[in-house]
Amino acid sequence: MVVQAILIYALLGKLADVLTRWLERLCLQWHPAFQIMRD
């Protein structure tokens, strides 16, 4: 049970990370500082 909870939290964390990076790319394309960070 504990291992399952840890795996669920890990998957949720990974999903949140991927979603945040996708939103960053989507919303910050216009920002010059973001262009420098991506290169």
C-alpha positions as CSV (number, residue, x, y, z in Angstrom):
1,M,0.0,0.0,0.0
2,V,2.8,2.4,0.9
3,V,4.7,1.6,-2.3
4,Q,1.6,2.3,-4.4
5,A,1.1,5.6,-2.7
6,I,4.7,6.6,-3.4
7,L,4.4,5.6,-7.1
8,I,1.1,7.6,-7.4
9,Y,2.8,10.7,-6.0
10,A,5.8,10.2,-8.3
11,L,3.5,9.9,-11.4
12,L,1.5,13.0,-10.3
13,G,4.7,15.0,-9.8
14,K,6.0,14.0,-13.2
15,L,2.6,14.9,-14.8
16,A,2.7,18.3,-13.1
17,D,6.2,18.9,-14.4
18,V,5.3,18.0,-18.0
19,L,2.2,20.1,-17.8
20,T,4.1,23.1,-16.4
21,R,6.8,22.9,-19.1
22,W,4.1,22.6,-21.8
23,L,2.3,25.7,-20.4
24,E,5.6,27.6,-20.3
25,R,6.3,26.9,-23.9
26,L,2.7,27.8,-24.9
27,C,2.4,31.0,-22.8
28,L,5.9,32.5,-22.8
29,Q,6.9,32.2,-26.5
30,W,6.7,36.0,-26.9
31,H,9.0,36.8,-24.0
32,P,12.6,37.6,-25.0
33,A,14.1,36.2,-21.7
34,F,12.4,32.9,-22.3
35,Q,13.9,32.7,-25.8
36,I,17.4,33.1,-24.3
37,M,16.6,30.4,-21.7
38,R,15.5,27.9,-24.4
39,D,18.6,28.2,-26.5
